[in-house]
Amino acid sequence: MSDKGAGNHSDVTDFILVGFRVHPELHFLLFLLFLLVYGMVLLGNISMMAIIVTDSQLNTPMYFFLGNLSFIDLSYSTVIAPKAMVNFLSEKKTISFVGCAAQCFFFALFIVTEGFILAAMAYDRFIAICNPLLYSVHMSKHLCTQLVAGSYFCGWLSSILQVSVTFSVSFCASRIIDHFYCDSYQIEKISCSNLSVNKMVSLSLAAFIILPTIVVIVVSYMYIVTTVLKIPSSEGRKKAFSTCSSHLGVVSLLYGTVSFVYLTPPSNPELRKVASVFYILVTPMLNPLIYSLRNKDVKQALGKILWKKKALH
């Protein structure tokens, strides 16, 4: 199929992912870099899930959410990284129409779900610090399950809407996507259709799905900071802040990198690609480290597992 003159989306069978515009000799280096970071993503997040599942002391709402966060981080990295690595070593650098739609769908599903899980974790920390005596009542197992299920439902709904409008457009000019994965923004750029519906859907998703998660996180931390500052002892304040510092670090990483990507001028696509690597690979790699290095419970659980392995030998 030629790059020009496709009639509409039904005629397009595949897309070409440009990837990074670097010298061909550097593609193997990019492959090794992605492989290293993706390997650390797998190791860190699978280890975190294993620790949470095997240690009964971590059977609490916070670690229930953290286990789901690790699964989501692992999932959306897996949606993007393996295909990107294959394309680094391939001359064709193609992805099928169905494969592109699937990549868009699952990436949107997991990234939006993560936003809701982070909001649920912020609410959990708010209850733990501001209403500690009622914590077990408010954060029941039933409510936690509902919050996680609702997060996945909102992610699913968002991805269905986003993918439906993105892939209903016509591709008359080109099938070349200037990215290393199927980014909906770049897909819309190669369309010759009227994108007013797409923009309206994107704004609606931002207003009704993404914005509420940010509001919950911000409001929760406003109450948390106000409550902590009222604690008379400095030791008490330090202990209270330490319980939510890991979560705040993860939130800052995700929203900081995503905001940077979408606030970067479209005239600098290479910078947007580099920033995308941060929330697709670097953030999922760092999240388990943030929670394990700054969390006494996780470090103790890991220590017990290592001690048991040593005792068996």
ChimeraX commands (.cxc) that place a marker at each C-alpha (Angstrom):
marker #1 position 0.00,0.00,0.00 radius 0.5
marker #1 position 1.32,3.44,-0.79 radius 0.5
marker #1 position 1.50,6.18,1.77 radius 0.5
marker #1 position -0.68,8.46,-0.26 radius 0.5
marker #1 position -4.14,8.30,-1.54 radius 0.5
marker #1 position -5.86,5.90,0.81 radius 0.5
marker #1 position -9.61,6.31,0.50 radius 0.5
marker #1 position -10.79,5.93,4.09 radius 0.5
marker #1 position -10.06,4.04,7.29 radius 0.5
marker #1 position -11.52,0.79,5.89 radius 0.5
marker #1 position -8.78,0.76,3.20 radius 0.5
marker #1 position -5.96,1.12,5.74 radius 0.5
marker #1 position -4.62,-2.26,6.88 radius 0.5
marker #1 position -1.59,-1.01,8.78 radius 0.5
marker #1 position 0.34,2.03,9.98 radius 0.5
marker #1 position 4.04,2.89,10.00 radius 0.5
marker #1 position 5.44,3.92,13.39 radius 0.5
marker #1 position 8.28,6.36,12.76 radius 0.5
marker #1 position 9.73,6.03,16.25 radius 0.5
marker #1 position 12.70,8.22,17.18 radius 0.5
marker #1 position 14.29,10.16,14.33 radius 0.5
marker #1 position 17.87,9.12,15.07 radius 0.5
marker #1 position 20.70,7.52,13.10 radius 0.5
marker #1 position 19.93,3.85,12.26 radius 0.5
marker #1 position 23.01,2.79,14.24 radius 0.5
marker #1 position 21.36,4.08,17.43 radius 0.5
marker #1 position 18.26,1.88,17.05 radius 0.5
marker #1 position 20.02,-1.09,18.63 radius 0.5
marker #1 position 21.10,1.13,21.54 radius 0.5
marker #1 position 17.47,2.23,21.97 radius 0.5
marker #1 position 16.42,-1.42,21.91 radius 0.5
marker #1 position 18.89,-2.26,24.70 radius 0.5
marker #1 position 17.80,0.77,26.75 radius 0.5
marker #1 position 14.09,-0.13,26.43 radius 0.5
marker #1 position 14.89,-3.79,27.21 radius 0.5
marker #1 position 16.79,-2.84,30.37 radius 0.5
marker #1 position 14.14,-0.47,31.68 radius 0.5
marker #1 position 11.25,-2.78,30.72 radius 0.5
marker #1 position 13.03,-5.66,32.48 radius 0.5
marker #1 position 13.22,-3.53,35.62 radius 0.5
marker #1 position 9.52,-2.66,35.25 radius 0.5
marker #1 position 8.68,-6.38,35.14 radius 0.5
marker #1 position 10.96,-7.26,38.05 radius 0.5
marker #1 position 9.88,-4.37,40.29 radius 0.5
marker #1 position 6.13,-4.62,39.78 radius 0.5
marker #1 position 5.89,-8.43,39.83 radius 0.5
marker #1 position 7.99,-8.42,43.04 radius 0.5
marker #1 position 5.73,-5.80,44.60 radius 0.5
marker #1 position 2.59,-7.81,43.77 radius 0.5
marker #1 position 4.19,-11.00,45.10 radius 0.5
marker #1 position 5.18,-9.31,48.38 radius 0.5
marker #1 position 1.67,-7.91,48.89 radius 0.5
marker #1 position -0.03,-11.24,48.11 radius 0.5
marker #1 position 2.26,-13.38,50.28 radius 0.5
marker #1 position 2.54,-11.18,53.40 radius 0.5
marker #1 position -0.63,-11.21,55.54 radius 0.5
marker #1 position 0.44,-8.00,57.34 radius 0.5
marker #1 position 0.04,-6.14,54.05 radius 0.5
marker #1 position -3.62,-7.17,53.79 radius 0.5
marker #1 position -4.80,-3.56,54.17 radius 0.5
marker #1 position -6.62,-1.11,51.84 radius 0.5
marker #1 position -3.46,0.83,51.04 radius 0.5
marker #1 position -1.61,-2.28,49.85 radius 0.5
marker #1 position -4.69,-3.56,48.03 radius 0.5
marker #1 position -4.59,-0.36,45.98 radius 0.5
marker #1 position -0.81,-0.57,45.64 radius 0.5
marker #1 position -1.05,-4.12,44.27 radius 0.5
marker #1 position -3.49,-2.91,41.63 radius 0.5
marker #1 position -1.23,0.05,40.86 radius 0.5
marker #1 position 1.68,-2.34,40.23 radius 0.5
marker #1 position -0.49,-4.48,37.94 radius 0.5
marker #1 position -1.60,-1.39,35.97 radius 0.5
marker #1 position 1.97,-0.06,35.66 radius 0.5
marker #1 position 3.12,-3.44,34.40 radius 0.5
marker #1 position 0.20,-3.65,31.97 radius 0.5
marker #1 position 0.45,-0.30,30.20 radius 0.5
marker #1 position 4.22,-0.68,29.82 radius 0.5
marker #1 position 3.63,-4.13,28.28 radius 0.5
marker #1 position 1.08,-2.65,25.85 radius 0.5
marker #1 position 3.75,-0.33,24.40 radius 0.5
marker #1 position 7.32,-1.50,25.10 radius 0.5
marker #1 position 7.52,-4.95,23.36 radius 0.5
marker #1 position 6.17,-3.62,20.04 radius 0.5
marker #1 position 8.47,-0.57,20.24 radius 0.5
marker #1 position 11.47,-2.86,20.81 radius 0.5
marker #1 position 10.52,-5.06,17.84 radius 0.5
marker #1 position 10.26,-1.97,15.62 radius 0.5
marker #1 position 13.69,-0.70,16.73 radius 0.5
marker #1 position 15.20,-3.81,15.11 radius 0.5
marker #1 position 12.82,-3.94,12.14 radius 0.5
marker #1 position 13.06,-2.13,8.81 radius 0.5
marker #1 position 9.30,-2.07,8.18 radius 0.5
marker #1 position 8.25,-0.61,11.58 radius 0.5
marker #1 position 4.60,-1.37,10.86 radius 0.5
marker #1 position 1.64,-2.11,13.12 radius 0.5
marker #1 position -1.67,-3.50,11.88 radius 0.5
marker #1 position -4.82,-1.40,11.99 radius 0.5
marker #1 position -6.34,-3.77,14.58 radius 0.5
marker #1 position -3.08,-3.86,16.53 radius 0.5
marker #1 position -2.94,-0.07,16.59 radius 0.5
marker #1 position -6.56,0.18,17.78 radius 0.5
marker #1 position -5.87,-2.46,20.47 radius 0.5
marker #1 position -2.74,-0.63,21.63 radius 0.5
marker #1 position -4.70,2.64,21.86 radius 0.5
marker #1 position -7.54,0.93,23.73 radius 0.5
marker #1 position -5.47,-0.85,26.36 radius 0.5
marker #1 position -3.12,2.07,26.92 radius 0.5
marker #1 position -6.07,4.44,27.51 radius 0.5
marker #1 position -7.74,1.81,29.71 radius 0.5
marker #1 position -4.75,1.40,32.03 radius 0.5
marker #1 position -3.57,5.02,32.14 radius 0.5
marker #1 position -7.05,6.33,33.05 radius 0.5
marker #1 position -7.57,3.49,35.55 radius 0.5
marker #1 position -4.26,4.46,37.20 radius 0.5
marker #1 position -5.53,8.01,37.67 radius 0.5
marker #1 position -8.59,6.69,39.53 radius 0.5
marker #1 position -6.53,4.25,41.61 radius 0.5
marker #1 position -4.24,7.13,42.66 radius 0.5
marker #1 position -7.35,9.14,43.61 radius 0.5
marker #1 position -8.62,6.19,45.69 radius 0.5
marker #1 position -5.22,5.97,47.39 radius 0.5
marker #1 position -5.37,9.71,48.18 radius 0.5
marker #1 position -8.82,9.23,49.73 radius 0.5
marker #1 position -7.45,6.27,51.71 radius 0.5
marker #1 position -4.62,8.43,53.13 radius 0.5
marker #1 position -7.13,11.22,53.88 radius 0.5
marker #1 position -9.28,8.86,55.97 radius 0.5
marker #1 position -6.22,7.30,57.66 radius 0.5
marker #1 position -4.84,10.68,58.77 radius 0.5
marker #1 position -7.95,12.83,59.21 radius 0.5
marker #1 position -10.35,10.17,60.62 radius 0.5
marker #1 position -8.10,7.39,62.00 radius 0.5
marker #1 position -10.68,6.10,64.51 radius 0.5
marker #1 position -13.22,5.49,61.73 radius 0.5
marker #1 position -10.68,4.15,59.21 radius 0.5
marker #1 position -11.78,0.50,59.37 radius 0.5
marker #1 position -15.43,1.56,59.03 radius 0.5
marker #1 position -14.92,3.91,56.07 radius 0.5
marker #1 position -12.32,1.85,54.21 radius 0.5
marker #1 position -14.06,-1.53,54.31 radius 0.5
marker #1 position -13.01,-4.35,52.02 radius 0.5
marker #1 position -16.31,-3.98,50.14 radius 0.5
marker #1 position -15.71,-0.26,49.49 radius 0.5
marker #1 position -12.11,-0.86,48.37 radius 0.5
marker #1 position -13.28,-3.51,45.89 radius 0.5
marker #1 position -15.95,-1.11,44.59 radius 0.5
marker #1 position -13.39,1.70,44.18 radius 0.5
marker #1 position -11.03,-0.54,42.19 radius 0.5
marker #1 position -13.87,-1.97,40.06 radius 0.5
marker #1 position -15.15,1.57,39.43 radius 0.5
marker #1 position -11.65,2.67,38.42 radius 0.5
marker #1 position -11.43,-0.09,35.80 radius 0.5
marker #1 position -14.95,0.69,34.58 radius 0.5
marker #1 position -14.09,4.38,34.08 radius 0.5
marker #1 position -10.89,3.38,32.30 radius 0.5
marker #1 position -12.85,1.00,30.06 radius 0.5
marker #1 position -15.52,3.61,29.30 radius 0.5
marker #1 position -12.91,6.25,28.53 radius 0.5
marker #1 position -10.92,3.97,26.21 radius 0.5
marker #1 position -14.05,2.81,24.36 radius 0.5
marker #1 position -15.05,6.42,23.65 radius 0.5
marker #1 position -11.53,7.53,22.74 radius 0.5
marker #1 position -10.80,4.63,20.40 radius 0.5
marker #1 position -14.26,4.77,18.78 radius 0.5
marker #1 position -13.87,8.38,17.68 radius 0.5
marker #1 position -10.14,8.09,16.86 radius 0.5
marker #1 position -10.55,5.15,14.48 radius 0.5
marker #1 position -13.78,6.30,12.87 radius 0.5
marker #1 position -11.92,9.00,10.93 radius 0.5
marker #1 position -10.68,8.78,7.33 radius 0.5
marker #1 position -6.98,8.46,6.53 radius 0.5
marker #1 position -6.59,10.06,3.12 radius 0.5
marker #1 position -3.15,11.63,3.26 radius 0.5
marker #1 position -0.84,9.21,5.06 radius 0.5
marker #1 position -0.53,6.16,7.29 radius 0.5
marker #1 position 2.73,7.31,8.91 radius 0.5
marker #1 position 2.42,7.91,12.68 radius 0.5
marker #1 position 5.18,10.15,14.02 radius 0.5
marker #1 position 5.64,8.25,17.31 radius 0.5
marker #1 position 6.92,4.93,18.66 radius 0.5
marker #1 position 3.39,3.80,19.59 radius 0.5
marker #1 position -0.18,4.46,18.44 radius 0.5
marker #1 position -0.81,7.81,20.08 radius 0.5
marker #1 position -4.34,9.08,19.42 radius 0.5
marker #1 position -3.11,12.66,18.92 radius 0.5
marker #1 position -0.68,11.58,16.19 radius 0.5
marker #1 position -3.32,9.34,14.58 radius 0.5
marker #1 position -5.72,12.28,14.35 radius 0.5
marker #1 position -2.96,14.38,12.75 radius 0.5
marker #1 position -2.85,12.06,9.70 radius 0.5
marker #1 position -6.63,12.13,9.30 radius 0.5
marker #1 position -8.44,14.23,6.69 radius 0.5
marker #1 position -11.76,14.12,8.55 radius 0.5
marker #1 position -13.45,16.87,10.53 radius 0.5
marker #1 position -12.10,16.38,14.07 radius 0.5
marker #1 position -14.64,18.53,15.94 radius 0.5
marker #1 position -16.30,15.41,17.44 radius 0.5
marker #1 position -12.89,14.04,18.49 radius 0.5
marker #1 position -12.02,17.30,20.23 radius 0.5
marker #1 position -15.40,17.41,21.95 radius 0.5
marker #1 position -14.98,13.82,23.21 radius 0.5
marker #1 position -11.44,14.55,24.43 radius 0.5
marker #1 position -12.59,17.64,26.31 radius 0.5
marker #1 position -15.55,15.73,27.78 radius 0.5
marker #1 position -13.26,12.92,28.99 radius 0.5
marker #1 position -10.90,15.46,30.51 radius 0.5
marker #1 position -13.77,17.28,32.25 radius 0.5
marker #1 position -15.77,14.31,33.51 radius 0.5
marker #1 position -13.14,11.59,34.00 radius 0.5
marker #1 position -9.63,13.01,34.37 radius 0.5
marker #1 position -10.40,16.29,36.20 radius 0.5
marker #1 position -12.37,14.63,39.07 radius 0.5
marker #1 position -9.36,12.41,39.92 radius 0.5
marker #1 position -7.11,15.46,40.16 radius 0.5
marker #1 position -9.69,17.29,42.32 radius 0.5
marker #1 position -9.97,14.30,44.72 radius 0.5
marker #1 position -6.18,14.11,45.06 radius 0.5
marker #1 position -5.73,17.87,45.59 radius 0.5
marker #1 position -8.62,18.21,48.07 radius 0.5
marker #1 position -7.51,15.10,50.00 radius 0.5
marker #1 position -4.01,16.48,50.40 radius 0.5
marker #1 position -5.31,19.92,51.40 radius 0.5
marker #1 position -7.16,18.26,54.29 radius 0.5
marker #1 position -4.17,16.02,55.07 radius 0.5
marker #1 position -1.75,18.98,55.27 radius 0.5
marker #1 position -4.19,20.98,57.41 radius 0.5
marker #1 position -4.65,18.04,59.80 radius 0.5
marker #1 position -0.93,17.23,60.02 radius 0.5
marker #1 position 0.02,20.84,60.79 radius 0.5
marker #1 position -2.30,20.70,63.81 radius 0.5
marker #1 position -0.35,17.79,65.32 radius 0.5
marker #1 position 1.62,19.28,68.25 radius 0.5
marker #1 position 4.77,17.12,68.14 radius 0.5
marker #1 position 7.26,17.29,65.27 radius 0.5
marker #1 position 7.71,13.51,65.50 radius 0.5
marker #1 position 3.95,13.03,65.03 radius 0.5
marker #1 position 3.94,15.35,62.00 radius 0.5
marker #1 position 6.90,13.52,60.48 radius 0.5
marker #1 position 5.23,10.13,60.96 radius 0.5
marker #1 position 1.95,11.36,59.43 radius 0.5
marker #1 position 3.68,12.86,56.39 radius 0.5
marker #1 position 5.79,9.71,55.88 radius 0.5
marker #1 position 2.63,7.61,55.40 radius 0.5
marker #1 position 1.65,9.57,52.30 radius 0.5
marker #1 position 5.00,10.79,50.92 radius 0.5
marker #1 position 5.40,7.72,48.67 radius 0.5
marker #1 position 1.94,8.21,47.16 radius 0.5
marker #1 position 2.59,11.90,46.62 radius 0.5
marker #1 position 5.85,11.05,44.83 radius 0.5
marker #1 position 4.06,8.61,42.49 radius 0.5
marker #1 position 1.29,11.13,41.76 radius 0.5
marker #1 position 3.84,13.86,40.99 radius 0.5
marker #1 position 5.77,11.55,38.65 radius 0.5
marker #1 position 2.74,10.46,36.63 radius 0.5
marker #1 position 0.89,13.77,36.36 radius 0.5
marker #1 position 4.13,15.72,35.93 radius 0.5
marker #1 position 5.33,13.67,32.95 radius 0.5
marker #1 position 1.88,13.40,31.31 radius 0.5
marker #1 position 1.36,17.17,31.68 radius 0.5
marker #1 position 4.80,17.81,30.20 radius 0.5
marker #1 position 3.96,15.66,27.16 radius 0.5
marker #1 position 0.69,17.43,26.41 radius 0.5
marker #1 position 1.99,20.92,27.21 radius 0.5
marker #1 position 5.04,20.48,24.96 radius 0.5
marker #1 position 4.52,22.39,21.69 radius 0.5
marker #1 position 3.49,20.12,18.79 radius 0.5
marker #1 position 6.37,21.69,16.83 radius 0.5
marker #1 position 8.80,19.62,18.93 radius 0.5
marker #1 position 7.61,16.00,18.42 radius 0.5
marker #1 position 10.94,14.44,19.45 radius 0.5
marker #1 position 10.74,16.05,22.89 radius 0.5
marker #1 position 7.20,14.71,23.27 radius 0.5
marker #1 position 8.47,11.21,22.45 radius 0.5
marker #1 position 11.23,11.42,25.07 radius 0.5
marker #1 position 8.71,12.66,27.66 radius 0.5
marker #1 position 6.38,9.79,26.71 radius 0.5
marker #1 position 9.13,7.32,27.60 radius 0.5
marker #1 position 9.05,8.68,31.15 radius 0.5
marker #1 position 5.41,7.88,31.86 radius 0.5
marker #1 position 5.40,4.66,29.78 radius 0.5
marker #1 position 8.59,3.12,31.20 radius 0.5
marker #1 position 10.43,5.28,33.74 radius 0.5
marker #1 position 7.46,5.99,36.04 radius 0.5
marker #1 position 6.39,2.28,36.21 radius 0.5
marker #1 position 10.03,1.40,36.93 radius 0.5
marker #1 position 10.36,3.97,39.74 radius 0.5
marker #1 position 6.99,3.38,41.46 radius 0.5
marker #1 position 7.97,0.06,43.15 radius 0.5
marker #1 position 11.30,1.61,44.20 radius 0.5
marker #1 position 9.55,4.63,45.73 radius 0.5
marker #1 position 7.21,2.40,47.75 radius 0.5
marker #1 position 9.86,-0.13,48.78 radius 0.5
marker #1 position 12.56,2.39,49.74 radius 0.5
marker #1 position 10.26,4.75,51.64 radius 0.5
marker #1 position 7.91,2.20,53.19 radius 0.5
marker #1 position 8.86,0.33,56.37 radius 0.5
marker #1 position 6.15,-2.33,55.95 radius 0.5
marker #1 position 7.27,-3.27,52.45 radius 0.5
marker #1 position 10.94,-3.38,53.50 radius 0.5
marker #1 position 10.05,-5.64,56.45 radius 0.5
marker #1 position 7.98,-7.95,54.22 radius 0.5
marker #1 position 10.81,-8.16,51.70 radius 0.5
marker #1 position 13.27,-8.86,54.50 radius 0.5
marker #1 position 11.11,-11.75,55.76 radius 0.5
marker #1 position 10.94,-13.30,52.28 radius 0.5
marker #1 position 14.71,-13.05,51.83 radius 0.5
marker #1 position 15.30,-14.48,55.33 radius 0.5
marker #1 position 13.02,-17.45,54.57 radius 0.5
marker #1 position 14.89,-18.14,51.31 radius 0.5
marker #1 position 18.21,-17.95,53.15 radius 0.5
marker #1 position 16.94,-20.31,55.87 radius 0.5
marker #1 position 15.83,-22.86,53.23 radius 0.5
marker #1 position 19.34,-22.93,51.78 radius 0.5
marker link #1:1,2 radius 0.2
marker link #1:2,3 radius 0.2
marker link #1:3,4 radius 0.2
marker link #1:4,5 radius 0.2
marker link #1:5,6 radius 0.2
marker link #1:6,7 radius 0.2
marker link #1:7,8 radius 0.2
marker link #1:8,9 radius 0.2
marker link #1:9,10 radius 0.2
marker link #1:10,11 radius 0.2
marker link #1:11,12 radius 0.2
marker link #1:12,13 radius 0.2
marker link #1:13,14 radius 0.2
marker link #1:14,15 radius 0.2
marker link #1:15,16 radius 0.2
marker link #1:16,17 radius 0.2
marker link #1:17,18 radius 0.2
marker link #1:18,19 radius 0.2
marker link #1:19,20 radius 0.2
marker link #1:20,21 radius 0.2
marker link #1:21,22 radius 0.2
marker link #1:22,23 radius 0.2
marker link #1:23,24 radius 0.2
marker link #1:24,25 radius 0.2
marker link #1:25,26 radius 0.2
marker link #1:26,27 radius 0.2
marker link #1:27,28 radius 0.2
marker link #1:28,29 radius 0.2
marker link #1:29,30 radius 0.2
marker link #1:30,31 radius 0.2
marker link #1:31,32 radius 0.2
marker link #1:32,33 radius 0.2
marker link #1:33,34 radius 0.2
marker link #1:34,35 radius 0.2
marker link #1:35,36 radius 0.2
marker link #1:36,37 radius 0.2
marker link #1:37,38 radius 0.2
marker link #1:38,39 radius 0.2
marker link #1:39,40 radius 0.2
marker link #1:40,41 radius 0.2
marker link #1:41,42 radius 0.2
marker link #1:42,43 radius 0.2
marker link #1:43,44 radius 0.2
marker link #1:44,45 radius 0.2
marker link #1:45,46 radius 0.2
marker link #1:46,47 radius 0.2
marker link #1:47,48 radius 0.2
marker link #1:48,49 radius 0.2
marker link #1:49,50 radius 0.2
marker link #1:50,51 radius 0.2
marker link #1:51,52 radius 0.2
marker link #1:52,53 radius 0.2
marker link #1:53,54 radius 0.2
marker link #1:54,55 radius 0.2
marker link #1:55,56 radius 0.2
marker link #1:56,57 radius 0.2
marker link #1:57,58 radius 0.2
marker link #1:58,59 radius 0.2
marker link #1:59,60 radius 0.2
marker link #1:60,61 radius 0.2
marker link #1:61,62 radius 0.2
marker link #1:62,63 radius 0.2
marker link #1:63,64 radius 0.2
marker link #1:64,65 radius 0.2
marker link #1:65,66 radius 0.2
marker link #1:66,67 radius 0.2
marker link #1:67,68 radius 0.2
marker link #1:68,69 radius 0.2
marker link #1:69,70 radius 0.2
marker link #1:70,71 radius 0.2
marker link #1:71,72 radius 0.2
marker link #1:72,73 radius 0.2
marker link #1:73,74 radius 0.2
marker link #1:74,75 radius 0.2
marker link #1:75,76 radius 0.2
marker link #1:76,77 radius 0.2
marker link #1:77,78 radius 0.2
marker link #1:78,79 radius 0.2
marker link #1:79,80 radius 0.2
marker link #1:80,81 radius 0.2
marker link #1:81,82 radius 0.2
marker link #1:82,83 radius 0.2
marker link #1:83,84 radius 0.2
marker link #1:84,85 radius 0.2
marker link #1:85,86 radius 0.2
marker link #1:86,87 radius 0.2
marker link #1:87,88 radius 0.2
marker link #1:88,89 radius 0.2
marker link #1:89,90 radius 0.2
marker link #1:90,91 radius 0.2
marker link #1:91,92 radius 0.2
marker link #1:92,93 radius 0.2
marker link #1:93,94 radius 0.2
marker link #1:94,95 radius 0.2
marker link #1:95,96 radius 0.2
marker link #1:96,97 radius 0.2
marker link #1:97,98 radius 0.2
marker link #1:98,99 radius 0.2
marker link #1:99,100 radius 0.2
marker link #1:100,101 radius 0.2
marker link #1:101,102 radius 0.2
marker link #1:102,103 radius 0.2
marker link #1:103,104 radius 0.2
marker link #1:104,105 radius 0.2
marker link #1:105,106 radius 0.2
marker link #1:106,107 radius 0.2
marker link #1:107,108 radius 0.2
marker link #1:108,109 radius 0.2
marker link #1:109,110 radius 0.2
marker link #1:110,111 radius 0.2
marker link #1:111,112 radius 0.2
marker link #1:112,113 radius 0.2
marker link #1:113,114 radius 0.2
marker link #1:114,115 radius 0.2
marker link #1:115,116 radius 0.2
marker link #1:116,117 radius 0.2
marker link #1:117,118 radius 0.2
marker link #1:118,119 radius 0.2
marker link #1:119,120 radius 0.2
marker link #1:120,121 radius 0.2
marker link #1:121,122 radius 0.2
marker link #1:122,123 radius 0.2
marker link #1:123,124 radius 0.2
marker link #1:124,125 radius 0.2
marker link #1:125,126 radius 0.2
marker link #1:126,127 radius 0.2
marker link #1:127,128 radius 0.2
marker link #1:128,129 radius 0.2
marker link #1:129,130 radius 0.2
marker link #1:130,131 radius 0.2
marker link #1:131,132 radius 0.2
marker link #1:132,133 radius 0.2
marker link #1:133,134 radius 0.2
marker link #1:134,135 radius 0.2
marker link #1:135,136 radius 0.2
marker link #1:136,137 radius 0.2
marker link #1:137,138 radius 0.2
marker link #1:138,139 radius 0.2
marker link #1:139,140 radius 0.2
marker link #1:140,141 radius 0.2
marker link #1:141,142 radius 0.2
marker link #1:142,143 radius 0.2
marker link #1:143,144 radius 0.2
marker link #1:144,145 radius 0.2
marker link #1:145,146 radius 0.2
marker link #1:146,147 radius 0.2
marker link #1:147,148 radius 0.2
marker link #1:148,149 radius 0.2
marker link #1:149,150 radius 0.2
marker link #1:150,151 radius 0.2
marker link #1:151,152 radius 0.2
marker link #1:152,153 radius 0.2
marker link #1:153,154 radius 0.2
marker link #1:154,155 radius 0.2
marker link #1:155,156 radius 0.2
marker link #1:156,157 radius 0.2
marker link #1:157,158 radius 0.2
marker link #1:158,159 radius 0.2
marker link #1:159,160 radius 0.2
marker link #1:160,161 radius 0.2
marker link #1:161,162 radius 0.2
marker link #1:162,163 radius 0.2
marker link #1:163,164 radius 0.2
marker link #1:164,165 radius 0.2
marker link #1:165,166 radius 0.2
marker link #1:166,167 radius 0.2
marker link #1:167,168 radius 0.2
marker link #1:168,169 radius 0.2
marker link #1:169,170 radius 0.2
marker link #1:170,171 radius 0.2
marker link #1:171,172 radius 0.2
marker link #1:172,173 radius 0.2
marker link #1:173,174 radius 0.2
marker link #1:174,175 radius 0.2
marker link #1:175,176 radius 0.2
marker link #1:176,177 radius 0.2
marker link #1:177,178 radius 0.2
marker link #1:178,179 radius 0.2
marker link #1:179,180 radius 0.2
marker link #1:180,181 radius 0.2
marker link #1:181,182 radius 0.2
marker link #1:182,183 radius 0.2
marker link #1:183,184 radius 0.2
marker link #1:184,185 radius 0.2
marker link #1:185,186 radius 0.2
marker link #1:186,187 radius 0.2
marker link #1:187,188 radius 0.2
marker link #1:188,189 radius 0.2
marker link #1:189,190 radius 0.2
marker link #1:190,191 radius 0.2
marker link #1:191,192 radius 0.2
marker link #1:192,193 radius 0.2
marker link #1:193,194 radius 0.2
marker link #1:194,195 radius 0.2
marker link #1:195,196 radius 0.2
marker link #1:196,197 radius 0.2
marker link #1:197,198 radius 0.2
marker link #1:198,199 radius 0.2
marker link #1:199,200 radius 0.2
marker link #1:200,201 radius 0.2
marker link #1:201,202 radius 0.2
marker link #1:202,203 radius 0.2
marker link #1:203,204 radius 0.2
marker link #1:204,205 radius 0.2
marker link #1:205,206 radius 0.2
marker link #1:206,207 radius 0.2
marker link #1:207,208 radius 0.2
marker link #1:208,209 radius 0.2
marker link #1:209,210 radius 0.2
marker link #1:210,211 radius 0.2
marker link #1:211,212 radius 0.2
marker link #1:212,213 radius 0.2
marker link #1:213,214 radius 0.2
marker link #1:214,215 radius 0.2
marker link #1:215,216 radius 0.2
marker link #1:216,217 radius 0.2
marker link #1:217,218 radius 0.2
marker link #1:218,219 radius 0.2
marker link #1:219,220 radius 0.2
marker link #1:220,221 radius 0.2
marker link #1:221,222 radius 0.2
marker link #1:222,223 radius 0.2
marker link #1:223,224 radius 0.2
marker link #1:224,225 radius 0.2
marker link #1:225,226 radius 0.2
marker link #1:226,227 radius 0.2
marker link #1:227,228 radius 0.2
marker link #1:228,229 radius 0.2
marker link #1:229,230 radius 0.2
marker link #1:230,231 radius 0.2
marker link #1:231,232 radius 0.2
marker link #1:232,233 radius 0.2
marker link #1:233,234 radius 0.2
marker link #1:234,235 radius 0.2
marker link #1:235,236 radius 0.2
marker link #1:236,237 radius 0.2
marker link #1:237,238 radius 0.2
marker link #1:238,239 radius 0.2
marker link #1:239,240 radius 0.2
marker link #1:240,241 radius 0.2
marker link #1:241,242 radius 0.2
marker link #1:242,243 radius 0.2
marker link #1:243,244 radius 0.2
marker link #1:244,245 radius 0.2
marker link #1:245,246 radius 0.2
marker link #1:246,247 radius 0.2
marker link #1:247,248 radius 0.2
marker link #1:248,249 radius 0.2
marker link #1:249,250 radius 0.2
marker link #1:250,251 radius 0.2
marker link #1:251,252 radius 0.2
marker link #1:252,253 radius 0.2
marker link #1:253,254 radius 0.2
marker link #1:254,255 radius 0.2
marker link #1:255,256 radius 0.2
marker link #1:256,257 radius 0.2
marker link #1:257,258 radius 0.2
marker link #1:258,259 radius 0.2
marker link #1:259,260 radius 0.2
marker link #1:260,261 radius 0.2
marker link #1:261,262 radius 0.2
marker link #1:262,263 radius 0.2
marker link #1:263,264 radius 0.2
marker link #1:264,265 radius 0.2
marker link #1:265,266 radius 0.2
marker link #1:266,267 radius 0.2
marker link #1:267,268 radius 0.2
marker link #1:268,269 radius 0.2
marker link #1:269,270 radius 0.2
marker link #1:270,271 radius 0.2
marker link #1:271,272 radius 0.2
marker link #1:272,273 radius 0.2
marker link #1:273,274 radius 0.2
marker link #1:274,275 radius 0.2
marker link #1:275,276 radius 0.2
marker link #1:276,277 radius 0.2
marker link #1:277,278 radius 0.2
marker link #1:278,279 radius 0.2
marker link #1:279,280 radius 0.2
marker link #1:280,281 radius 0.2
marker link #1:281,282 radius 0.2
marker link #1:282,283 radius 0.2
marker link #1:283,284 radius 0.2
marker link #1:284,285 radius 0.2
marker link #1:285,286 radius 0.2
marker link #1:286,287 radius 0.2
marker link #1:287,288 radius 0.2
marker link #1:288,289 radius 0.2
marker link #1:289,290 radius 0.2
marker link #1:290,291 radius 0.2
marker link #1:291,292 radius 0.2
marker link #1:292,293 radius 0.2
marker link #1:293,294 radius 0.2
marker link #1:294,295 radius 0.2
marker link #1:295,296 radius 0.2
marker link #1:296,297 radius 0.2
marker link #1:297,298 radius 0.2
marker link #1:298,299 radius 0.2
marker link #1:299,300 radius 0.2
marker link #1:300,301 radius 0.2
marker link #1:301,302 radius 0.2
marker link #1:302,303 radius 0.2
marker link #1:303,304 radius 0.2
marker link #1:304,305 radius 0.2
marker link #1:305,306 radius 0.2
marker link #1:306,307 radius 0.2
marker link #1:307,308 radius 0.2
marker link #1:308,309 radius 0.2
marker link #1:309,310 radius 0.2
marker link #1:310,311 radius 0.2
marker link #1:311,312 radius 0.2
marker link #1:312,313 radius 0.2
view
